[in-house]
Amino acid sequence: MSNGRTPSSAASPSPPPAVQAEGIVKRFGPTVALDRVGITVGVGDSHALVGRNGAGKSTLVSVLTGLHAPDAGRVAFLGEPAPAAGDTAAWQARVACVYQKSMVVPELTVAENLFLNRFGPGRIRWSKLRAAARDLLAEYGVDVDPATRAADLTVEQGQFVEIARALSFGARFIILDEPTAQLDAAGIDRLFTKLRELQQQGVAFLFISHHLQEVYDLCSTVTVYRDARHILTSPVADLGKADLVAAMTGEATQTASSWHAAAVTRKGDGGTEPVLRAEQLALDGAFDPIDFAVRPGEVLGLAGATASGNTALGETLVGLRKATGGRTTVAGQPVRPGSVPHALNAGIGYVPEDRHRQGLVLGRSVAENATLTVTDQLGPYGTVLPSKTRAFAQRMIDSLDIKTSGPAQPVADLSGGNQQKVVIARAMARDPRVLVAVRPTAGVDVKSKDSLLGVVRGVADRGDAAVIVSDELDDLRVCDRVIALFHGRVIAEFGSGWSDRDLVSAMEGLPAGAGGDKGDQE
Ligand SMILES: Nc1ncnc2c1ncn2[C@@H]1O[C@H](COP(=O)(O)OP(=O)(O)OP(=O)(O)O)[C@@H](O)[C@H]1O
């Protein structure tokens, strides 16, 4: 391609990168979140950024998107220095970040979200707006009705709308911050297909994920940060998984899956009274009547893809949704349907999927969040003693290895994975008889995953019970038994020793096949 061309110092042989950051330093008070780090993403490249919780990934994103000005260092897009802080339009024309939780305004329609802040002066012509939105979505191959309220979009649709919105501003560099955390396998496939299409058109991606397999599936280059520092950048093909994990953790380590495989052999002690029992429990439109029991010492998995009903079932168990039929009992006592306080008092602990909406009060401290469910234990006559709250929270911080400057730090300042640990701490604070955890390790790094799943396992090991609602195989590996749902019905049930293939097939709605509920646990 370069035949006959003489190298010249004036003309650069390759185009400038989509983005180049060098020597970036970012401090938050005493915390150094980024310590002279850099990253370079080529045009049309798909570059992964990985690191443990708190490594500095989100901070880099906020620097690359103009949300935070770095304390030192430079950012350039296509060879041009980044726009001035606060020049939102200029930043939007260069870069966008698609989060796992869509950033669009939930109460507005898709059309309104797409053209947010882009109305000229004068009256808004709604029919024109909708038509323009329809054209824009069609241009980027996004199959969503522009009249839909953003709140009613699925996570996947919300992300596609965000991508279309970013591209329509002219951005050719898109950051994806854990985009797959709430997608099922089919959704991930569709997202990756779209990303590959866009890459062909020269769009560059920075892909942040705790799912290392996705890094190998999608990306050509990977950068590792650890403790605010740049550790390495390498072609993905040249870096084995063990080396990647070692770079993230700073030590040779086992992967989460090898740990779980060892933990799976336990069984509930069949004879005793179940801790949790569901009898003909049903929620119209979400799942058909279902019966199951979870015994002391047992972890039950409720597996299923997005619309399988498994999340709705978990939410019904904890009282967030009101069953339309059947009943739930804890240690033989009926739990009032549709009442979270009652479920809590009955001994059901809950780790929600969406920690931002259901899990945390972001403006409050780690201590306050961790103790929200136990304020009655923190002082006499309804008072809450700060010293008790702090001591309680400190124990949680230590036992769950929460990376924070202390119990008084607002949870909003914690990294995503550490926020998830606070959610689990809160659920554990009341010593639940049964812990119901929905996708408990979403956004959690490989090493913390082990400790969080260890905590869930520990609830069962001390003689209580746990239910894990997930489609993540690593989550499900700690379960003694897994019930797979598809379209609101139980499609298969597996004892320990299931094979990945059989369980994935069941979640995809395929009959368990000849392998059924036995298989080759790796
Ligand atoms: N606004 C803030 N105020 C104070 N400290 C902050 C703030 N934002 C981030 N930090 C700290 O900076 C460090 C890096 O956090 P960051 O969110 O960038 O990590 P991360 O790599 O994205 O982690 P995760 O995988 O858990 O999302 C953490 O120690 C975090 O507590």
The ligand as an ORCA input file, in Angstrom:
! r2SCAN-3c Opt
* xyz 0 1
  N     -15.514     11.877     43.095
  C     -14.616     11.200     43.808
  N     -14.230     11.595     45.025
  C     -13.319     10.915     45.741
  N     -12.730      9.791     45.322
  C     -13.057      9.320     44.109
  C     -14.030      9.990     43.291
  N     -14.154      9.280     42.136
  C     -13.313      8.231     42.235
  N     -12.647      8.251     43.408
  C     -11.628      7.278     43.861
  O     -10.702      7.108     42.828
  C     -10.287      5.753     42.733
  C     -10.534      5.237     41.328
  O     -11.929      5.048     41.137
  P     -12.589      4.671     39.737
  O     -14.059      4.856     39.900
  O     -11.939      5.418     38.637
  O     -12.234      3.105     39.629
  P     -12.687      2.017     38.541
  O     -11.424      1.434     38.000
  O     -13.622      2.627     37.577
  O     -13.413      0.912     39.438
  P     -14.736     -0.026     39.153
  O     -14.277     -1.170     38.321
  O     -15.105     -0.503     40.523
  O     -15.784      0.834     38.531
  C     -11.059      5.004     43.806
  O     -10.213      4.873     44.928
  C     -12.232      5.898     44.118
  O     -12.674      5.731     45.451
*
